[in-house]
Amino acid sequence: MPDKPKVAFYWCASCGGCEESIVDLAEDILEVAQAVDIVFWPVALDFKRKDVEAMPDGSILATMVNGSIRTSEQEEMAHLLRRKSQILIAYGSCAHMGGVPSLANQFSREQILRYVYEEAPTVVNEQKVRPQPRHQYDGTALTLPEFRGLARSLDQVVEVDYYLPGCPPTPKLLKQAVLTLLSGELPPRGTVLAPDVALCDQCPRKETKPTDLQISEFKRPHWTQIDPEKCFLAQGVVCMGPATRSGCEAQCIQGNMPCTGCFGPTSRVRDQGAKILSALASPISAREPEEIEKILSGIPDPVGTFYRYSLAKSLLRAKVTR
């Protein structure tokens, strides 16, 4: 019997939801497990870095890396897994676009370290001690990963073949991706493995969005009683649907919460935040600067709202090449 195709999973800077999404395959995980040989998945099985280093280059059919790249260790693992894998997939929003961790790119490395280890209200650190990448103790050199200056998407560090979007990707998309890889009928390199249409096109509330939308006030979801049948934008609630790729099965919408943009933009959108800004600017009903400012004050965190998952890949941040 020929060897089964080898696959690997790795977790970088993220919350762990992508790892859980693999388990969310439920009984379908048995079908996947029967079809492939999982040769590296440290969060679930006892694999070590040295196991990967011992593998021949290109011996892994596909590796799914989730999480953005924030530390030297994550950067090293990204290069190692790229070398060992025929196909490298950016799995989930953080690997795809930088994700929530890349919101920290609004601040310098020094600002982050100073706050975390010296200034946070819960910290008592009179000596202002910080973790050091290298330390000698009793004749032994101890090391820790270095904290890089930016959180980066996977493709800002190594070449990526495919992207599986979402926070996290749905089990349906994961299963389809695995079966596509096994079929050998691969889409063009660089493809995002999800429908290339905006979420609004598949939204169950799209019929309630007025053609002459007028926004006189932006309301945060916890400020208002949201009508479960009506378009969020028509209710003055910011929804990223016009700027976000579909494929999530509108799970947030069906939970009566607006889209936050985790699937990223379609192929026709260069910058997700700029796209939604364009979509929201024209319907604002006010014309005087003071009135416009009052309406916009209903969005107290524009970067966190419009670039929640995509700041690392936005026009606001240059691509890091080293």
C-alpha positions as protocol buffer text, in pm:
chain_id: "A"
residue {
  index: 1
  type: MET
  ca { x: 0 y: 0 z: 0 }
}
residue {
  index: 2
  type: PRO
  ca { x: 146 y: 342 z: -95 }
}
residue {
  index: 3
  type: ASP
  ca { x: 219 y: 590 z: 179 }
}
residue {
  index: 4
  type: LYS
  ca { x: -58 y: 834 z: 254 }
}
residue {
  index: 5
  type: PRO
  ca { x: 3 y: 1205 z: 178 }
}
residue {
  index: 6
  type: LYS
  ca { x: 168 y: 1383 z: 469 }
}
residue {
  index: 7
  type: VAL
  ca { x: 13 y: 1695 z: 619 }
}
residue {
  index: 8
  type: ALA
  ca { x: 114 y: 1924 z: 904 }
}
residue {
  index: 9
  type: PHE
  ca { x: -41 y: 2195 z: 1121 }
}
residue {
  index: 10
  type: TYR
  ca { x: 138 y: 2468 z: 1315 }
}
residue {
  index: 11
  type: TRP
  ca { x: 26 y: 2744 z: 1554 }
}
residue {
  index: 12
  type: CYS
  ca { x: 197 y: 3085 z: 1558 }
}
residue {
  index: 13
  type: ALA
  ca { x: 62 y: 3412 z: 1709 }
}
residue {
  index: 14
  type: SER
  ca { x: -310 y: 3351 z: 1744 }
}
residue {
  index: 15
  type: CYS
  ca { x: -579 y: 3261 z: 1996 }
}
residue {
  index: 16
  type: GLY
  ca { x: -595 y: 2888 z: 1924 }
}
residue {
  index: 17
  type: GLY
  ca { x: -936 y: 2896 z: 1760 }
}
residue {
  index: 18
  type: CYS
  ca { x: -791 y: 2770 z: 1432 }
}
residue {
  index: 19
  type: GLU
  ca { x: -656 y: 2463 z: 1611 }
}
residue {
  index: 20
  type: GLU
  ca { x: -1001 y: 2401 z: 1759 }
}
residue {
  index: 21
  type: SER
  ca { x: -1162 y: 2439 z: 1416 }
}
residue {
  index: 22
  type: ILE
  ca { x: -978 y: 2126 z: 1303 }
}
residue {
  index: 23
  type: VAL
  ca { x: -1142 y: 1932 z: 1585 }
}
residue {
  index: 24
  type: ASP
  ca { x: -1473 y: 2096 z: 1486 }
}
residue {
  index: 25
  type: LEU
  ca { x: -1471 y: 1871 z: 1181 }
}
residue {
  index: 26
  type: ALA
  ca { x: -1637 y: 1626 z: 1424 }
}
residue {
  index: 27
  type: GLU
  ca { x: -1688 y: 1288 z: 1254 }
}
residue {
  index: 28
  type: ASP
  ca { x: -1545 y: 1429 z: 929 }
}
residue {
  index: 29
  type: ILE
  ca { x: -1203 y: 1436 z: 1096 }
}
residue {
  index: 30
  type: LEU
  ca { x: -1207 y: 1057 z: 1070 }
}
residue {
  index: 31
  type: GLU
  ca { x: -1238 y: 1083 z: 692 }
}
residue {
  index: 32
  type: VAL
  ca { x: -947 y: 1326 z: 684 }
}
residue {
  index: 33
  type: ALA
  ca { x: -737 y: 1112 z: 920 }
}
residue {
  index: 34
  type: GLN
  ca { x: -793 y: 805 z: 703 }
}
residue {
  index: 35
  type: ALA
  ca { x: -684 y: 991 z: 390 }
}
residue {
  index: 36
  type: VAL
  ca { x: -368 y: 1160 z: 522 }
}
residue {
  index: 37
  type: ASP
  ca { x: -79 y: 1102 z: 759 }
}
residue {
  index: 38
  type: ILE
  ca { x: -51 y: 1388 z: 1010 }
}
residue {
  index: 39
  type: VAL
  ca { x: 325 y: 1420 z: 1064 }
}
residue {
  index: 40
  type: PHE
  ca { x: 335 y: 1743 z: 1269 }
}
residue {
  index: 41
  type: TRP
  ca { x: 67 y: 1895 z: 1493 }
}
residue {
  index: 42
  type: PRO
  ca { x: 233 y: 1995 z: 1823 }
}
residue {
  index: 43
  type: VAL
  ca { x: -83 y: 2118 z: 1994 }
}
residue {
  index: 44
  type: ALA
  ca { x: -252 y: 1779 z: 1961 }
}
residue {
  index: 45
  type: LEU
  ca { x: 19 y: 1516 z: 1912 }
}
residue {
  index: 46
  type: ASP
  ca { x: 369 y: 1463 z: 2048 }
}
residue {
  index: 47
  type: PHE
  ca { x: 588 y: 1602 z: 1771 }
}
residue {
  index: 48
  type: LYS
  ca { x: 911 y: 1798 z: 1812 }
}
residue {
  index: 49
  type: ARG
  ca { x: 1088 y: 2050 z: 1593 }
}
residue {
  index: 50
  type: LYS
  ca { x: 1373 y: 1803 z: 1541 }
}
residue {
  index: 51
  type: ASP
  ca { x: 1121 y: 1562 z: 1383 }
}
residue {
  index: 52
  type: VAL
  ca { x: 1047 y: 1819 z: 1112 }
}
residue {
  index: 53
  type: GLU
  ca { x: 1413 y: 1905 z: 1064 }
}
residue {
  index: 54
  type: ALA
  ca { x: 1486 y: 1536 z: 997 }
}
residue {
  index: 55
  type: MET
  ca { x: 1228 y: 1514 z: 717 }
}
residue {
  index: 56
  type: PRO
  ca { x: 1344 y: 1548 z: 355 }
}
residue {
  index: 57
  type: ASP
  ca { x: 1270 y: 1883 z: 195 }
}
residue {
  index: 58
  type: GLY
  ca { x: 933 y: 1878 z: 18 }
}
residue {
  index: 59
  type: SER
  ca { x: 825 y: 1555 z: 185 }
}
residue {
  index: 60
  type: ILE
  ca { x: 513 y: 1710 z: 339 }
}
residue {
  index: 61
  type: LEU
  ca { x: 232 y: 1751 z: 89 }
}
residue {
  index: 62
  type: ALA
  ca { x: 67 y: 2043 z: 268 }
}
residue {
  index: 63
  type: THR
  ca { x: 118 y: 2242 z: 586 }
}
residue {
  index: 64
  type: MET
  ca { x: -146 y: 2471 z: 733 }
}
residue {
  index: 65
  type: VAL
  ca { x: 7 y: 2748 z: 943 }
}
residue {
  index: 66
  type: ASN
  ca { x: -223 y: 2961 z: 1156 }
}
residue {
  index: 67
  type: GLY
  ca { x: -133 y: 3279 z: 1340 }
}
residue {
  index: 68
  type: SER
  ca { x: 66 y: 3586 z: 1249 }
}
residue {
  index: 69
  type: ILE
  ca { x: 445 y: 3597 z: 1278 }
}
residue {
  index: 70
  type: ARG
  ca { x: 556 y: 3795 z: 1584 }
}
residue {
  index: 71
  type: THR
  ca { x: 861 y: 3616 z: 1729 }
}
residue {
  index: 72
  type: SER
  ca { x: 1190 y: 3484 z: 1599 }
}
residue {
  index: 73
  type: GLU
  ca { x: 1079 y: 3126 z: 1672 }
}
residue {
  index: 74
  type: GLN
  ca { x: 764 y: 3166 z: 1463 }
}
residue {
  index: 75
  type: GLU
  ca { x: 969 y: 3313 z: 1180 }
}
residue {
  index: 76
  type: GLU
  ca { x: 1214 y: 3021 z: 1194 }
}
residue {
  index: 77
  type: MET
  ca { x: 930 y: 2767 z: 1194 }
}
residue {
  index: 78
  type: ALA
  ca { x: 766 y: 2939 z: 897 }
}
residue {
  index: 79
  type: HIS
  ca { x: 1088 y: 2905 z: 695 }
}
residue {
  index: 80
  type: LEU
  ca { x: 1140 y: 2544 z: 809 }
}
residue {
  index: 81
  type: LEU
  ca { x: 786 y: 2437 z: 720 }
}
residue {
  index: 82
  type: ARG
  ca { x: 805 y: 2621 z: 388 }
}
residue {
  index: 83
  type: ARG
  ca { x: 1115 y: 2422 z: 300 }
}
residue {
  index: 84
  type: LYS
  ca { x: 966 y: 2089 z: 405 }
}
residue {
  index: 85
  type: SER
  ca { x: 628 y: 2142 z: 237 }
}
residue {
  index: 86
  type: GLN
  ca { x: 516 y: 2123 z: -123 }
}
residue {
  index: 87
  type: ILE
  ca { x: 215 y: 2340 z: -40 }
}
residue {
  index: 88
  type: LEU
  ca { x: 196 y: 2601 z: 236 }
}
residue {
  index: 89
  type: ILE
  ca { x: -147 y: 2731 z: 337 }
}
residue {
  index: 90
  type: ALA
  ca { x: -210 y: 3043 z: 544 }
}
residue {
  index: 91
  type: TYR
  ca { x: -484 y: 2907 z: 768 }
}
residue {
  index: 92
  type: GLY
  ca { x: -716 y: 3162 z: 928 }
}
residue {
  index: 93
  type: SER
  ca { x: -725 y: 3540 z: 950 }
}
residue {
  index: 94
  type: CYS
  ca { x: -401 y: 3588 z: 1143 }
}
residue {
  index: 95
  type: ALA
  ca { x: -185 y: 3397 z: 893 }
}
residue {
  index: 96
  type: HIS
  ca { x: -388 y: 3536 z: 602 }
}
residue {
  index: 97
  type: MET
  ca { x: -385 y: 3908 z: 693 }
}
residue {
  index: 98
  type: GLY
  ca { x: -211 y: 3953 z: 1029 }
}
residue {
  index: 99
  type: GLY
  ca { x: -534 y: 3921 z: 1225 }
}
residue {
  index: 100
  type: VAL
  ca { x: -610 y: 4072 z: 1564 }
}
residue {
  index: 101
  type: PRO
  ca { x: -243 y: 4041 z: 1677 }
}
residue {
  index: 102
  type: SER
  ca { x: -143 y: 4287 z: 1405 }
}
residue {
  index: 103
  type: LEU
  ca { x: -353 y: 4561 z: 1568 }
}
residue {
  index: 104
  type: ALA
  ca { x: -47 y: 4590 z: 1795 }
}
residue {
  index: 105
  type: ASN
  ca { x: 134 y: 4735 z: 1491 }
}
residue {
  index: 106
  type: GLN
  ca { x: -19 y: 5068 z: 1591 }
}
residue {
  index: 107
  type: PHE
  ca { x: 244 y: 5075 z: 1865 }
}
residue {
  index: 108
  type: SER
  ca { x: 620 y: 5037 z: 1870 }
}
residue {
  index: 109
  type: ARG
  ca { x: 791 y: 4733 z: 2017 }
}
residue {
  index: 110
  type: GLU
  ca { x: 920 y: 4949 z: 2303 }
}
residue {
  index: 111
  type: GLN
  ca { x: 572 y: 5084 z: 2382 }
}
residue {
  index: 112
  type: ILE
  ca { x: 432 y: 4731 z: 2402 }
}
residue {
  index: 113
  type: LEU
  ca { x: 709 y: 4594 z: 2622 }
}
residue {
  index: 114
  type: ARG
  ca { x: 703 y: 4897 z: 2852 }
}
residue {
  index: 115
  type: TYR
  ca { x: 329 y: 4871 z: 2905 }
}
residue {
  index: 116
  type: VAL
  ca { x: 319 y: 4493 z: 2952 }
}
residue {
  index: 117
  type: TYR
  ca { x: 613 y: 4467 z: 3192 }
}
residue {
  index: 118
  type: GLU
  ca { x: 612 y: 4809 z: 3363 }
}
residue {
  index: 119
  type: GLU
  ca { x: 297 y: 5020 z: 3326 }
}
residue {
  index: 120
  type: ALA
  ca { x: -6 y: 4788 z: 3319 }
}
residue {
  index: 121
  type: PRO
  ca { x: -227 y: 4841 z: 3628 }
}
residue {
  index: 122
  type: THR
  ca { x: -181 y: 4481 z: 3745 }
}
residue {
  index: 123
  type: VAL
  ca { x: 200 y: 4480 z: 3716 }
}
residue {
  index: 124
  type: VAL
  ca { x: 434 y: 4522 z: 4014 }
}
residue {
  index: 125
  type: ASN
  ca { x: 786 y: 4540 z: 3873 }
}
residue {
  index: 126
  type: GLU
  ca { x: 989 y: 4803 z: 4056 }
}
residue {
  index: 127
  type: GLN
  ca { x: 1314 y: 4681 z: 3902 }
}
residue {
  index: 128
  type: LYS
  ca { x: 1159 y: 4703 z: 3555 }
}
residue {
  index: 129
  type: VAL
  ca { x: 1281 y: 4356 z: 3469 }
}
residue {
  index: 130
  type: ARG
  ca { x: 1204 y: 4227 z: 3121 }
}
residue {
  index: 131
  type: PRO
  ca { x: 1252 y: 3883 z: 2965 }
}
residue {
  index: 132
  type: GLN
  ca { x: 1586 y: 3865 z: 2783 }
}
residue {
  index: 133
  type: PRO
  ca { x: 1649 y: 3664 z: 2465 }
}
residue {
  index: 134
  type: ARG
  ca { x: 1970 y: 3526 z: 2619 }
}
residue {
  index: 135
  type: HIS
  ca { x: 2078 y: 3472 z: 2978 }
}
residue {
  index: 136
  type: GLN
  ca { x: 2367 y: 3289 z: 3142 }
}
residue {
  index: 137
  type: TYR
  ca { x: 2279 y: 3097 z: 3458 }
}
residue {
  index: 138
  type: ASP
  ca { x: 2510 y: 2863 z: 3644 }
}
residue {
  index: 139
  type: GLY
  ca { x: 2717 y: 2808 z: 3333 }
}
residue {
  index: 140
  type: THR
  ca { x: 2416 y: 2736 z: 3112 }
}
residue {
  index: 141
  type: ALA
  ca { x: 2292 y: 2963 z: 2832 }
}
residue {
  index: 142
  type: LEU
  ca { x: 1914 y: 3006 z: 2844 }
}
residue {
  index: 143
  type: THR
  ca { x: 1729 y: 3150 z: 2545 }
}
residue {
  index: 144
  type: LEU
  ca { x: 1383 y: 3283 z: 2464 }
}
residue {
  index: 145
  type: PRO
  ca { x: 1234 y: 3379 z: 2126 }
}
residue {
  index: 146
  type: GLU
  ca { x: 1288 y: 3743 z: 2034 }
}
residue {
  index: 147
  type: PHE
  ca { x: 984 y: 3970 z: 2009 }
}
residue {
  index: 148
  type: ARG
  ca { x: 987 y: 4129 z: 1663 }
}
residue {
  index: 149
  type: GLY
  ca { x: 897 y: 4488 z: 1584 }
}
residue {
  index: 150
  type: LEU
  ca { x: 584 y: 4401 z: 1384 }
}
residue {
  index: 151
  type: ALA
  ca { x: 324 y: 4127 z: 1364 }
}
residue {
  index: 152
  type: ARG
  ca { x: 328 y: 4003 z: 1004 }
}
residue {
  index: 153
  type: SER
  ca { x: 108 y: 3787 z: 789 }
}
residue {
  index: 154
  type: LEU
  ca { x: 257 y: 3455 z: 680 }
}
residue {
  index: 155
  type: ASP
  ca { x: 319 y: 3572 z: 323 }
}
residue {
  index: 156
  type: GLN
  ca { x: 520 y: 3869 z: 451 }
}
residue {
  index: 157
  type: VAL
  ca { x: 774 y: 3613 z: 576 }
}
residue {
  index: 158
  type: VAL
  ca { x: 762 y: 3320 z: 331 }
}
residue {
  index: 159
  type: GLU
  ca { x: 590 y: 3236 z: 4 }
}
residue {
  index: 160
  type: VAL
  ca { x: 234 y: 3109 z: 52 }
}
residue {
  index: 161
  type: ASP
  ca { x: 51 y: 2887 z: -195 }
}
residue {
  index: 162
  type: TYR
  ca { x: -309 y: 2918 z: -73 }
}
residue {
  index: 163
  type: TYR
  ca { x: -517 y: 3101 z: 184 }
}
residue {
  index: 164
  type: LEU
  ca { x: -799 y: 2961 z: 394 }
}
residue {
  index: 165
  type: PRO
  ca { x: -969 y: 3265 z: 552 }
}
residue {
  index: 166
  type: GLY
  ca { x: -1178 y: 3306 z: 865 }
}
residue {
  index: 167
  type: CYS
  ca { x: -1157 y: 3351 z: 1240 }
}
residue {
  index: 168
  type: PRO
  ca { x: -1152 y: 3055 z: 1232 }
}
residue {
  index: 169
  type: PRO
  ca { x: -1217 y: 2890 z: 893 }
}
residue {
  index: 170
  type: THR
  ca { x: -1537 y: 2690 z: 894 }
}
residue {
  index: 171
  type: PRO
  ca { x: -1518 y: 2308 z: 908 }
}
residue {
  index: 172
  type: LYS
  ca { x: -1687 y: 2302 z: 568 }
}
residue {
  index: 173
  type: LEU
  ca { x: -1411 y: 2509 z: 407 }
}
residue {
  index: 174
  type: LEU
  ca { x: -1140 y: 2306 z: 581 }
}
residue {
  index: 175
  type: LYS
  ca { x: -1285 y: 1978 z: 458 }
}
residue {
  index: 176
  type: GLN
  ca { x: -1321 y: 2114 z: 104 }
}
residue {
  index: 177
  type: ALA
  ca { x: -961 y: 2237 z: 110 }
}
residue {
  index: 178
  type: VAL
  ca { x: -823 y: 1901 z: 225 }
}
residue {
  index: 179
  type: LEU
  ca { x: -1025 y: 1712 z: -35 }
}
residue {
  index: 180
  type: THR
  ca { x: -912 y: 1954 z: -307 }
}
residue {
  index: 181
  type: LEU
  ca { x: -548 y: 1898 z: -212 }
}
residue {
  index: 182
  type: LEU
  ca { x: -595 y: 1522 z: -221 }
}
residue {
  index: 183
  type: SER
  ca { x: -768 y: 1537 z: -559 }
}
residue {
  index: 184
  type: GLY
  ca { x: -461 y: 1689 z: -722 }
}
residue {
  index: 185
  type: GLU
  ca { x: -682 y: 1937 z: -911 }
}
residue {
  index: 186
  type: LEU
  ca { x: -532 y: 2247 z: -754 }
}
residue {
  index: 187
  type: PRO
  ca { x: -653 y: 2603 z: -820 }
}
residue {
  index: 188
  type: PRO
  ca { x: -404 y: 2870 z: -932 }
}
residue {
  index: 189
  type: ARG
  ca { x: -135 y: 2948 z: -678 }
}
residue {
  index: 190
  type: GLY
  ca { x: -234 y: 3238 z: -452 }
}
residue {
  index: 191
  type: THR
  ca { x: -604 y: 3148 z: -452 }
}
residue {
  index: 192
  type: VAL
  ca { x: -812 y: 3224 z: -144 }
}
residue {
  index: 193
  type: LEU
  ca { x: -1009 y: 2904 z: -88 }
}
residue {
  index: 194
  type: ALA
  ca { x: -1348 y: 3070 z: -38 }
}
residue {
  index: 195
  type: PRO
  ca { x: -1612 y: 3229 z: -265 }
}
residue {
  index: 196
  type: ASP
  ca { x: -1490 y: 3547 z: -433 }
}
residue {
  index: 197
  type: VAL
  ca { x: -1805 y: 3752 z: -372 }
}
residue {
  index: 198
  type: ALA
  ca { x: -1891 y: 3998 z: -95 }
}
residue {
  index: 199
  type: LEU
  ca { x: -2082 y: 3871 z: 206 }
}
residue {
  index: 200
  type: CYS
  ca { x: -2366 y: 4113 z: 127 }
}
residue {
  index: 201
  type: ASP
  ca { x: -2442 y: 3906 z: -183 }
}
residue {
  index: 202
  type: GLN
  ca { x: -2517 y: 3603 z: 35 }
}
residue {
  index: 203
  type: CYS
  ca { x: -2654 y: 3784 z: 340 }
}
residue {
  index: 204
  type: PRO
  ca { x: -2998 y: 3661 z: 452 }
}
residue {
  index: 205
  type: ARG
  ca { x: -3095 y: 4026 z: 519 }
}
residue {
  index: 206
  type: LYS
  ca { x: -2989 y: 4174 z: 185 }
}
residue {
  index: 207
  type: GLU
  ca { x: -3346 y: 4237 z: 71 }
}
residue {
  index: 208
  type: THR
  ca { x: -3393 y: 4481 z: 361 }
}
residue {
  index: 209
  type: LYS
  ca { x: -3101 y: 4705 z: 265 }
}
residue {
  index: 210
  type: PRO
  ca { x: -3249 y: 5024 z: 113 }
}
residue {
  index: 211
  type: THR
  ca { x: -3118 y: 5141 z: -224 }
}
residue {
  index: 212
  type: ASP
  ca { x: -3099 y: 5497 z: -89 }
}
residue {
  index: 213
  type: LEU
  ca { x: -2933 y: 5417 z: 242 }
}
residue {
  index: 214
  type: GLN
  ca { x: -2903 y: 5720 z: 471 }
}
residue {
  index: 215
  type: ILE
  ca { x: -2705 y: 5703 z: 794 }
}
residue {
  index: 216
  type: SER
  ca { x: -2768 y: 5970 z: 1057 }
}
residue {
  index: 217
  type: GLU
  ca { x: -2611 y: 5786 z: 1350 }
}
residue {
  index: 218
  type: PHE
  ca { x: -2372 y: 5496 z: 1408 }
}
residue {
  index: 219
  type: LYS
  ca { x: -2473 y: 5268 z: 1694 }
}
residue {
  index: 220
  type: ARG
  ca { x: -2254 y: 5009 z: 1860 }
}
residue {
  index: 221
  type: PRO
  ca { x: -2426 y: 4670 z: 1891 }
}
residue {
  index: 222
  type: HIS
  ca { x: -2454 y: 4691 z: 2271 }
}
residue {
  index: 223
  type: TRP
  ca { x: -2612 y: 5035 z: 2251 }
}
residue {
  index: 224
  type: THR
  ca { x: -2925 y: 4931 z: 2066 }
}
residue {
  index: 225
  type: GLN
  ca { x: -3186 y: 4661 z: 2028 }
}
residue {
  index: 226
  type: ILE
  ca { x: -3097 y: 4509 z: 1692 }
}
residue {
  index: 227
  type: ASP
  ca { x: -3383 y: 4402 z: 1465 }
}
residue {
  index: 228
  type: PRO
  ca { x: -3298 y: 4039 z: 1374 }
}
residue {
  index: 229
  type: GLU
  ca { x: -3456 y: 4070 z: 1028 }
}
residue {
  index: 230
  type: LYS
  ca { x: -3323 y: 4407 z: 909 }
}
residue {
  index: 231
  type: CYS
  ca { x: -2993 y: 4504 z: 742 }
}
residue {
  index: 232
  type: PHE
  ca { x: -2743 y: 4617 z: 1005 }
}
residue {
  index: 233
  type: LEU
  ca { x: -2634 y: 4922 z: 805 }
}
residue {
  index: 234
  type: ALA
  ca { x: -2996 y: 5028 z: 771 }
}
residue {
  index: 235
  type: GLN
  ca { x: -3005 y: 5026 z: 1152 }
}
residue {
  index: 236
  type: GLY
  ca { x: -2690 y: 5237 z: 1179 }
}
residue {
  index: 237
  type: VAL
  ca { x: -2476 y: 4943 z: 1300 }
}
residue {
  index: 238
  type: VAL
  ca { x: -2139 y: 4910 z: 1128 }
}
residue {
  index: 239
  type: CYS
  ca { x: -2125 y: 4586 z: 931 }
}
residue {
  index: 240
  type: MET
  ca { x: -1818 y: 4487 z: 730 }
}
residue {
  index: 241
  type: GLY
  ca { x: -2027 y: 4281 z: 486 }
}
residue {
  index: 242
  type: PRO
  ca { x: -1977 y: 4514 z: 185 }
}
residue {
  index: 243
  type: ALA
  ca { x: -1598 y: 4482 z: 218 }
}
residue {
  index: 244
  type: THR
  ca { x: -1571 y: 4116 z: 320 }
}
residue {
  index: 245
  type: ARG
  ca { x: -1549 y: 3790 z: 128 }
}
residue {
  index: 246
  type: SER
  ca { x: -1832 y: 3540 z: 178 }
}
residue {
  index: 247
  type: GLY
  ca { x: -1790 y: 3174 z: 271 }
}
residue {
  index: 248
  type: CYS
  ca { x: -1847 y: 3200 z: 646 }
}
residue {
  index: 249
  type: GLU
  ca { x: -2210 y: 3087 z: 609 }
}
residue {
  index: 250
  type: ALA
  ca { x: -2309 y: 3423 z: 763 }
}
residue {
  index: 251
  type: GLN
  ca { x: -2269 y: 3277 z: 1110 }
}
residue {
  index: 252
  type: CYS
  ca { x: -2237 y: 3614 z: 1287 }
}
residue {
  index: 253
  type: ILE
  ca { x: -2534 y: 3754 z: 1096 }
}
residue {
  index: 254
  type: GLN
  ca { x: -2745 y: 3456 z: 1194 }
}
residue {
  index: 255
  type: GLY
  ca { x: -2640 y: 3519 z: 1555 }
}
residue {
  index: 256
  type: ASN
  ca { x: -2775 y: 3876 z: 1518 }
}
residue {
  index: 257
  type: MET
  ca { x: -2430 y: 4032 z: 1519 }
}
residue {
  index: 258
  type: PRO
  ca { x: -2276 y: 4233 z: 1234 }
}
residue {
  index: 259
  type: CYS
  ca { x: -1989 y: 4105 z: 1021 }
}
residue {
  index: 260
  type: THR
  ca { x: -1650 y: 4207 z: 1159 }
}
residue {
  index: 261
  type: GLY
  ca { x: -1454 y: 4120 z: 844 }
}
residue {
  index: 262
  type: CYS
  ca { x: -1263 y: 3805 z: 935 }
}
residue {
  index: 263
  type: PHE
  ca { x: -1272 y: 3653 z: 583 }
}
residue {
  index: 264
  type: GLY
  ca { x: -1087 y: 3949 z: 440 }
}
residue {
  index: 265
  type: PRO
  ca { x: -1160 y: 4129 z: 113 }
}
residue {
  index: 266
  type: THR
  ca { x: -1245 y: 3985 z: -226 }
}
residue {
  index: 267
  type: SER
  ca { x: -981 y: 3976 z: -498 }
}
residue {
  index: 268
  type: ARG
  ca { x: -1110 y: 4306 z: -635 }
}
residue {
  index: 269
  type: VAL
  ca { x: -1039 y: 4498 z: -314 }
}
residue {
  index: 270
  type: ARG
  ca { x: -688 y: 4619 z: -238 }
}
residue {
  index: 271
  type: ASP
  ca { x: -751 y: 4749 z: 114 }
}
residue {
  index: 272
  type: GLN
  ca { x: -1041 y: 4618 z: 321 }
}
residue {
  index: 273
  type: GLY
  ca { x: -1059 y: 4918 z: 554 }
}
residue {
  index: 274
  type: ALA
  ca { x: -1055 y: 5167 z: 268 }
}
residue {
  index: 275
  type: LYS
  ca { x: -1332 y: 4972 z: 97 }
}
residue {
  index: 276
  type: ILE
  ca { x: -1568 y: 4990 z: 395 }
}
residue {
  index: 277
  type: LEU
  ca { x: -1480 y: 5356 z: 453 }
}
residue {
  index: 278
  type: SER
  ca { x: -1588 y: 5424 z: 96 }
}
residue {
  index: 279
  type: ALA
  ca { x: -1909 y: 5226 z: 148 }
}
residue {
  index: 280
  type: LEU
  ca { x: -1996 y: 5414 z: 468 }
}
residue {
  index: 281
  type: ALA
  ca { x: -1896 y: 5767 z: 369 }
}
residue {
  index: 282
  type: SER
  ca { x: -2149 y: 5827 z: 93 }
}
residue {
  index: 283
  type: PRO
  ca { x: -2465 y: 5731 z: 290 }
}
residue {
  index: 284
  type: ILE
  ca { x: -2387 y: 5973 z: 576 }
}
residue {
  index: 285
  type: SER
  ca { x: -2680 y: 6212 z: 573 }
}
residue {
  index: 286
  type: ALA
  ca { x: -2504 y: 6516 z: 722 }
}
residue {
  index: 287
  type: ARG
  ca { x: -2323 y: 6777 z: 513 }
}
residue {
  index: 288
  type: GLU
  ca { x: -2183 y: 7013 z: 774 }
}
residue {
  index: 289
  type: PRO
  ca { x: -1846 y: 6922 z: 932 }
}
residue {
  index: 290
  type: GLU
  ca { x: -1981 y: 6940 z: 1288 }
}
residue {
  index: 291
  type: GLU
  ca { x: -2271 y: 6708 z: 1207 }
}
residue {
  index: 292
  type: ILE
  ca { x: -2044 y: 6466 z: 1022 }
}
residue {
  index: 293
  type: GLU
  ca { x: -1806 y: 6459 z: 1319 }
}
residue {
  index: 294
  type: LYS
  ca { x: -2093 y: 6383 z: 1554 }
}
residue {
  index: 295
  type: ILE
  ca { x: -2205 y: 6089 z: 1340 }
}
residue {
  index: 296
  type: LEU
  ca { x: -1851 y: 5952 z: 1310 }
}
residue {
  index: 297
  type: SER
  ca { x: -1806 y: 5968 z: 1687 }
}
residue {
  index: 298
  type: GLY
  ca { x: -2027 y: 5658 z: 1696 }
}
residue {
  index: 299
  type: ILE
  ca { x: -1721 y: 5468 z: 1567 }
}
residue {
  index: 300
  type: PRO
  ca { x: -1475 y: 5528 z: 1854 }
}
residue {
  index: 301
  type: ASP
  ca { x: -1208 y: 5287 z: 1722 }
}
residue {
  index: 302
  type: PRO
  ca { x: -1189 y: 5314 z: 1341 }
}
residue {
  index: 303
  type: VAL
  ca { x: -869 y: 5109 z: 1307 }
}
residue {
  index: 304
  type: GLY
  ca { x: -999 y: 4833 z: 1533 }
}
residue {
  index: 305
  type: THR
  ca { x: -1332 y: 4837 z: 1350 }
}
residue {
  index: 306
  type: PHE
  ca { x: -1220 y: 4857 z: 987 }
}
residue {
  index: 307
  type: TYR
  ca { x: -885 y: 4673 z: 1014 }
}
residue {
  index: 308
  type: ARG
  ca { x: -961 y: 4427 z: 1293 }
}
residue {
  index: 309
  type: TYR
  ca { x: -809 y: 4140 z: 1098 }
}
residue {
  index: 310
  type: SER
  ca { x: -616 y: 4305 z: 815 }
}
residue {
  index: 311
  type: LEU
  ca { x: -391 y: 4582 z: 949 }
}
residue {
  index: 312
  type: ALA
  ca { x: -69 y: 4396 z: 863 }
}
residue {
  index: 313
  type: LYS
  ca { x: -176 y: 4373 z: 496 }
}
residue {
  index: 314
  type: SER
  ca { x: -329 y: 4720 z: 471 }
}
residue {
  index: 315
  type: LEU
  ca { x: -199 y: 5028 z: 292 }
}
residue {
  index: 316
  type: LEU
  ca { x: -128 y: 5170 z: 636 }
}
residue {
  index: 317
  type: ARG
  ca { x: 166 y: 4934 z: 683 }
}
residue {
  index: 318
  type: ALA
  ca { x: 448 y: 4863 z: 440 }
}
residue {
  index: 319
  type: LYS
  ca { x: 535 y: 4504 z: 364 }
}
residue {
  index: 320
  type: VAL
  ca { x: 825 y: 4380 z: 575 }
}
residue {
  index: 321
  type: THR
  ca { x: 1082 y: 4193 z: 369 }
}
residue {
  index: 322
  type: ARG
  ca { x: 1327 y: 4090 z: 641 }
}
